Amino acid sequence: MKIVYRSVGLLLLIAAFVVVPTRVAAEKQKLRFTVALSPTLSSEPVSGRLIVFMTKSSEPLQVIEPSLFDLGKVWVAAKEVRNLTPGKSIELDPDDIASPAPLSTAPAGDYQLMALLDVNHSYSYSDMGEGDLRSEVISARGLTPSESDPVQLTLTKRVADEHPISDTETTKLITF
């Protein structure tokens, strides 16, 4: 009887060591993003809505933005971020909050990727705005989102006000 219990115990122990590492390895293969804040961009921690854009667009892009005419062209993932410290990074699981579907379900291919930190939560109303932080657009050739190493993106650019309002000789700015 002791031999049977020892054998069953040994089999359970072996099964635990075989099953657990396999499960952990499978989790590590799903697409993840590691987004860092460049110390040259900010000396203080920043907060906001972190948005990662992914597109198969064949033309090189300076900025990635979704299109209202083709909602499936750009895949989007998001996460709320609090106090991201310069020089540090945060991991984003692109399956938690995503559109049009979890990013790990995207077909394999050549992609362009960009991260945006929407510091005043205005992106859904007015696109990128003054003070938002973004990364360069990077290329990911042969990306298989269901089996991928983490993709590193670094916030290195501050979005400037494209249409600053200022006084001219004929127009004076009035605030109230």
C-alpha positions as protocol buffer text, in pm:
chain_id: "A"
residue {
  index: 1
  type: MET
  ca { x: 0 y: 0 z: 0 }
}
residue {
  index: 2
  type: LYS
  ca { x: 287 y: 239 z: 83 }
}
residue {
  index: 3
  type: ILE
  ca { x: 437 y: 171 z: -259 }
}
residue {
  index: 4
  type: VAL
  ca { x: 110 y: 270 z: -431 }
}
residue {
  index: 5
  type: TYR
  ca { x: 90 y: 598 z: -235 }
}
residue {
  index: 6
  type: ARG
  ca { x: 456 y: 676 z: -307 }
}
residue {
  index: 7
  type: SER
  ca { x: 405 y: 600 z: -677 }
}
residue {
  index: 8
  type: VAL
  ca { x: 95 y: 818 z: -699 }
}
residue {
  index: 9
  type: GLY
  ca { x: 271 y: 1096 z: -507 }
}
residue {
  index: 10
  type: LEU
  ca { x: 575 y: 1073 z: -735 }
}
residue {
  index: 11
  type: LEU
  ca { x: 354 y: 1086 z: -1044 }
}
residue {
  index: 12
  type: LEU
  ca { x: 170 y: 1395 z: -912 }
}
residue {
  index: 13
  type: LEU
  ca { x: 500 y: 1564 z: -834 }
}
residue {
  index: 14
  type: ILE
  ca { x: 634 y: 1493 z: -1183 }
}
residue {
  index: 15
  type: ALA
  ca { x: 309 y: 1612 z: -1342 }
}
residue {
  index: 16
  type: ALA
  ca { x: 326 y: 1938 z: -1146 }
}
residue {
  index: 17
  type: PHE
  ca { x: 678 y: 2008 z: -1271 }
}
residue {
  index: 18
  type: VAL
  ca { x: 587 y: 1924 z: -1630 }
}
residue {
  index: 19
  type: VAL
  ca { x: 252 y: 2109 z: -1646 }
}
residue {
  index: 20
  type: VAL
  ca { x: 343 y: 2429 z: -1457 }
}
residue {
  index: 21
  type: PRO
  ca { x: 648 y: 2532 z: -1664 }
}
residue {
  index: 22
  type: THR
  ca { x: 456 y: 2463 z: -1986 }
}
residue {
  index: 23
  type: ARG
  ca { x: 172 y: 2688 z: -1871 }
}
residue {
  index: 24
  type: VAL
  ca { x: 416 y: 2965 z: -1770 }
}
residue {
  index: 25
  type: ALA
  ca { x: 603 y: 2943 z: -2102 }
}
residue {
  index: 26
  type: ALA
  ca { x: 275 y: 2972 z: -2296 }
}
residue {
  index: 27
  type: GLU
  ca { x: 183 y: 3290 z: -2106 }
}
residue {
  index: 28
  type: LYS
  ca { x: 520 y: 3448 z: -2187 }
}
residue {
  index: 29
  type: GLN
  ca { x: 470 y: 3392 z: -2559 }
}
residue {
  index: 30
  type: LYS
  ca { x: 158 y: 3608 z: -2596 }
}
residue {
  index: 31
  type: LEU
  ca { x: 221 y: 3961 z: -2724 }
}
residue {
  index: 32
  type: ARG
  ca { x: 302 y: 4213 z: -2450 }
}
residue {
  index: 33
  type: PHE
  ca { x: 428 y: 4570 z: -2460 }
}
residue {
  index: 34
  type: THR
  ca { x: 686 y: 4722 z: -2230 }
}
residue {
  index: 35
  type: VAL
  ca { x: 654 y: 5101 z: -2242 }
}
residue {
  index: 36
  type: ALA
  ca { x: 922 y: 5323 z: -2088 }
}
residue {
  index: 37
  type: LEU
  ca { x: 933 y: 5695 z: -2017 }
}
residue {
  index: 38
  type: SER
  ca { x: 1251 y: 5859 z: -2145 }
}
residue {
  index: 39
  type: PRO
  ca { x: 1430 y: 6059 z: -1873 }
}
residue {
  index: 40
  type: THR
  ca { x: 1497 y: 6329 z: -2135 }
}
residue {
  index: 41
  type: LEU
  ca { x: 1122 y: 6380 z: -2181 }
}
residue {
  index: 42
  type: SER
  ca { x: 1023 y: 6433 z: -1819 }
}
residue {
  index: 43
  type: SER
  ca { x: 1194 y: 6465 z: -1484 }
}
residue {
  index: 44
  type: GLU
  ca { x: 869 y: 6398 z: -1293 }
}
residue {
  index: 45
  type: PRO
  ca { x: 639 y: 6093 z: -1287 }
}
residue {
  index: 46
  type: VAL
  ca { x: 352 y: 6112 z: -1536 }
}
residue {
  index: 47
  type: SER
  ca { x: 1 y: 5967 z: -1541 }
}
residue {
  index: 48
  type: GLY
  ca { x: -267 y: 5917 z: -1804 }
}
residue {
  index: 49
  type: ARG
  ca { x: -425 y: 5669 z: -2042 }
}
residue {
  index: 50
  type: LEU
  ca { x: -156 y: 5462 z: -2216 }
}
residue {
  index: 51
  type: ILE
  ca { x: -266 y: 5368 z: -2568 }
}
residue {
  index: 52
  type: VAL
  ca { x: -75 y: 5138 z: -2805 }
}
residue {
  index: 53
  type: PHE
  ca { x: -157 y: 5144 z: -3176 }
}
residue {
  index: 54
  type: MET
  ca { x: -73 y: 4860 z: -3416 }
}
residue {
  index: 55
  type: THR
  ca { x: -131 y: 4866 z: -3793 }
}
residue {
  index: 56
  type: LYS
  ca { x: -33 y: 4666 z: -4100 }
}
residue {
  index: 57
  type: SER
  ca { x: -10 y: 4982 z: -4312 }
}
residue {
  index: 58
  type: SER
  ca { x: 250 y: 4928 z: -4585 }
}
residue {
  index: 59
  type: GLU
  ca { x: 355 y: 5293 z: -4606 }
}
residue {
  index: 60
  type: PRO
  ca { x: 598 y: 5423 z: -4341 }
}
residue {
  index: 61
  type: LEU
  ca { x: 406 y: 5635 z: -4089 }
}
residue {
  index: 62
  type: GLN
  ca { x: 519 y: 5921 z: -3867 }
}
residue {
  index: 63
  type: VAL
  ca { x: 213 y: 5882 z: -3642 }
}
residue {
  index: 64
  type: ILE
  ca { x: -47 y: 5605 z: -3614 }
}
residue {
  index: 65
  type: GLU
  ca { x: -407 y: 5706 z: -3563 }
}
residue {
  index: 66
  type: PRO
  ca { x: -730 y: 5510 z: -3611 }
}
residue {
  index: 67
  type: SER
  ca { x: -954 y: 5591 z: -3905 }
}
residue {
  index: 68
  type: LEU
  ca { x: -1328 y: 5641 z: -3867 }
}
residue {
  index: 69
  type: PHE
  ca { x: -1367 y: 5503 z: -4220 }
}
residue {
  index: 70
  type: ASP
  ca { x: -1183 y: 5176 z: -4154 }
}
residue {
  index: 71
  type: LEU
  ca { x: -1209 y: 5087 z: -3784 }
}
residue {
  index: 72
  type: GLY
  ca { x: -1037 y: 4749 z: -3826 }
}
residue {
  index: 73
  type: LYS
  ca { x: -723 y: 4895 z: -3986 }
}
residue {
  index: 74
  type: VAL
  ca { x: -564 y: 5000 z: -3656 }
}
residue {
  index: 75
  type: TRP
  ca { x: -560 y: 4770 z: -3353 }
}
residue {
  index: 76
  type: VAL
  ca { x: -570 y: 4957 z: -3021 }
}
residue {
  index: 77
  type: ALA
  ca { x: -490 y: 4854 z: -2664 }
}
residue {
  index: 78
  type: ALA
  ca { x: -510 y: 5073 z: -2354 }
}
residue {
  index: 79
  type: LYS
  ca { x: -432 y: 5088 z: -1984 }
}
residue {
  index: 80
  type: GLU
  ca { x: -460 y: 5352 z: -1714 }
}
residue {
  index: 81
  type: VAL
  ca { x: -113 y: 5450 z: -1584 }
}
residue {
  index: 82
  type: ARG
  ca { x: -34 y: 5631 z: -1260 }
}
residue {
  index: 83
  type: ASN
  ca { x: 304 y: 5780 z: -1173 }
}
residue {
  index: 84
  type: LEU
  ca { x: 522 y: 5633 z: -1449 }
}
residue {
  index: 85
  type: THR
  ca { x: 870 y: 5737 z: -1340 }
}
residue {
  index: 86
  type: PRO
  ca { x: 1130 y: 5860 z: -1592 }
}
residue {
  index: 87
  type: GLY
  ca { x: 1365 y: 5579 z: -1691 }
}
residue {
  index: 88
  type: LYS
  ca { x: 1119 y: 5314 z: -1572 }
}
residue {
  index: 89
  type: SER
  ca { x: 880 y: 5102 z: -1775 }
}
residue {
  index: 90
  type: ILE
  ca { x: 535 y: 4953 z: -1741 }
}
residue {
  index: 91
  type: GLU
  ca { x: 393 y: 4638 z: -1898 }
}
residue {
  index: 92
  type: LEU
  ca { x: 73 y: 4653 z: -2100 }
}
residue {
  index: 93
  type: ASP
  ca { x: -127 y: 4340 z: -2174 }
}
residue {
  index: 94
  type: PRO
  ca { x: -283 y: 4423 z: -2513 }
}
residue {
  index: 95
  type: ASP
  ca { x: -567 y: 4179 z: -2456 }
}
residue {
  index: 96
  type: ASP
  ca { x: -719 y: 4346 z: -2147 }
}
residue {
  index: 97
  type: ILE
  ca { x: -871 y: 4654 z: -2311 }
}
residue {
  index: 98
  type: ALA
  ca { x: -847 y: 4622 z: -2689 }
}
residue {
  index: 99
  type: SER
  ca { x: -1021 y: 4695 z: -3016 }
}
residue {
  index: 100
  type: PRO
  ca { x: -1123 y: 4554 z: -3261 }
}
residue {
  index: 101
  type: ALA
  ca { x: -1020 y: 4237 z: -3070 }
}
residue {
  index: 102
  type: PRO
  ca { x: -741 y: 4126 z: -2833 }
}
residue {
  index: 103
  type: LEU
  ca { x: -413 y: 4212 z: -3005 }
}
residue {
  index: 104
  type: SER
  ca { x: -273 y: 3861 z: -2953 }
}
residue {
  index: 105
  type: THR
  ca { x: -541 y: 3740 z: -3198 }
}
residue {
  index: 106
  type: ALA
  ca { x: -414 y: 3963 z: -3481 }
}
residue {
  index: 107
  type: PRO
  ca { x: -281 y: 3773 z: -3782 }
}
residue {
  index: 108
  type: ALA
  ca { x: 95 y: 3736 z: -3824 }
}
residue {
  index: 109
  type: GLY
  ca { x: 260 y: 3995 z: -4044 }
}
residue {
  index: 110
  type: ASP
  ca { x: 460 y: 4315 z: -4068 }
}
residue {
  index: 111
  type: TYR
  ca { x: 329 y: 4581 z: -3831 }
}
residue {
  index: 112
  type: GLN
  ca { x: 400 y: 4938 z: -3728 }
}
residue {
  index: 113
  type: LEU
  ca { x: 355 y: 5022 z: -3360 }
}
residue {
  index: 114
  type: MET
  ca { x: 331 y: 5339 z: -3151 }
}
residue {
  index: 115
  type: ALA
  ca { x: 259 y: 5421 z: -2786 }
}
residue {
  index: 116
  type: LEU
  ca { x: 79 y: 5734 z: -2666 }
}
residue {
  index: 117
  type: LEU
  ca { x: 27 y: 5855 z: -2310 }
}
residue {
  index: 118
  type: ASP
  ca { x: -288 y: 6068 z: -2314 }
}
residue {
  index: 119
  type: VAL
  ca { x: -210 y: 6281 z: -2009 }
}
residue {
  index: 120
  type: ASN
  ca { x: -542 y: 6468 z: -1996 }
}
residue {
  index: 121
  type: HIS
  ca { x: -771 y: 6186 z: -2118 }
}
residue {
  index: 122
  type: SER
  ca { x: -884 y: 6384 z: -2424 }
}
residue {
  index: 123
  type: TYR
  ca { x: -777 y: 6149 z: -2706 }
}
residue {
  index: 124
  type: SER
  ca { x: -1120 y: 5995 z: -2759 }
}
residue {
  index: 125
  type: TYR
  ca { x: -1265 y: 6345 z: -2806 }
}
residue {
  index: 126
  type: SER
  ca { x: -995 y: 6531 z: -2995 }
}
residue {
  index: 127
  type: ASP
  ca { x: -706 y: 6299 z: -3089 }
}
residue {
  index: 128
  type: MET
  ca { x: -354 y: 6377 z: -2966 }
}
residue {
  index: 129
  type: GLY
  ca { x: -330 y: 6703 z: -2781 }
}
residue {
  index: 130
  type: GLU
  ca { x: -75 y: 6940 z: -2641 }
}
residue {
  index: 131
  type: GLY
  ca { x: 134 y: 6775 z: -2370 }
}
residue {
  index: 132
  type: ASP
  ca { x: 56 y: 6414 z: -2465 }
}
residue {
  index: 133
  type: LEU
  ca { x: 363 y: 6190 z: -2477 }
}
residue {
  index: 134
  type: ARG
  ca { x: 433 y: 5944 z: -2758 }
}
residue {
  index: 135
  type: SER
  ca { x: 690 y: 5705 z: -2893 }
}
residue {
  index: 136
  type: GLU
  ca { x: 841 y: 5690 z: -3238 }
}
residue {
  index: 137
  type: VAL
  ca { x: 658 y: 5461 z: -3479 }
}
residue {
  index: 138
  type: ILE
  ca { x: 855 y: 5136 z: -3492 }
}
residue {
  index: 139
  type: SER
  ca { x: 840 y: 4847 z: -3738 }
}
residue {
  index: 140
  type: ALA
  ca { x: 788 y: 4488 z: -3626 }
}
residue {
  index: 141
  type: ARG
  ca { x: 861 y: 4262 z: -3921 }
}
residue {
  index: 142
  type: GLY
  ca { x: 720 y: 3910 z: -3909 }
}
residue {
  index: 143
  type: LEU
  ca { x: 535 y: 3970 z: -3581 }
}
residue {
  index: 144
  type: THR
  ca { x: 322 y: 3678 z: -3466 }
}
residue {
  index: 145
  type: PRO
  ca { x: 110 y: 3829 z: -3188 }
}
residue {
  index: 146
  type: SER
  ca { x: 5 y: 3490 z: -3049 }
}
residue {
  index: 147
  type: GLU
  ca { x: 372 y: 3389 z: -3003 }
}
residue {
  index: 148
  type: SER
  ca { x: 587 y: 3695 z: -2947 }
}
residue {
  index: 149
  type: ASP
  ca { x: 856 y: 3834 z: -2724 }
}
residue {
  index: 150
  type: PRO
  ca { x: 761 y: 4158 z: -2547 }
}
residue {
  index: 151
  type: VAL
  ca { x: 779 y: 4466 z: -2771 }
}
residue {
  index: 152
  type: GLN
  ca { x: 966 y: 4765 z: -2623 }
}
residue {
  index: 153
  type: LEU
  ca { x: 832 y: 5116 z: -2686 }
}
residue {
  index: 154
  type: THR
  ca { x: 975 y: 5433 z: -2531 }
}
residue {
  index: 155
  type: LEU
  ca { x: 789 y: 5762 z: -2487 }
}
residue {
  index: 156
  type: THR
  ca { x: 1036 y: 6014 z: -2634 }
}
residue {
  index: 157
  type: LYS
  ca { x: 822 y: 6292 z: -2784 }
}
residue {
  index: 158
  type: ARG
  ca { x: 590 y: 6555 z: -2637 }
}
residue {
  index: 159
  type: VAL
  ca { x: 302 y: 6657 z: -2862 }
}
residue {
  index: 160
  type: ALA
  ca { x: 312 y: 7031 z: -2930 }
}
residue {
  index: 161
  type: ASP
  ca { x: 9 y: 7250 z: -2978 }
}
residue {
  index: 162
  type: GLU
  ca { x: -41 y: 7250 z: -3356 }
}
residue {
  index: 163
  type: HIS
  ca { x: -248 y: 7566 z: -3355 }
}
residue {
  index: 164
  type: PRO
  ca { x: -121 y: 7794 z: -3080 }
}
residue {
  index: 165
  type: ILE
  ca { x: -339 y: 8095 z: -3024 }
}
residue {
  index: 166
  type: SER
  ca { x: -153 y: 8419 z: -2979 }
}
residue {
  index: 167
  type: ASP
  ca { x: -207 y: 8789 z: -3018 }
}
residue {
  index: 168
  type: THR
  ca { x: -147 y: 8951 z: -3355 }
}
residue {
  index: 169
  type: GLU
  ca { x: -161 y: 9315 z: -3463 }
}
residue {
  index: 170
  type: THR
  ca { x: -521 y: 9278 z: -3569 }
}
residue {
  index: 171
  type: THR
  ca { x: -640 y: 9014 z: -3321 }
}
residue {
  index: 172
  type: LYS
  ca { x: -612 y: 9018 z: -2943 }
}
residue {
  index: 173
  type: LEU
  ca { x: -666 y: 8712 z: -2727 }
}
residue {
  index: 174
  type: ILE
  ca { x: -914 y: 8768 z: -2446 }
}
residue {
  index: 175
  type: THR
  ca { x: -944 y: 8523 z: -2159 }
}
residue {
  index: 176
  type: PHE
  ca { x: -1214 y: 8521 z: -1894 }
}
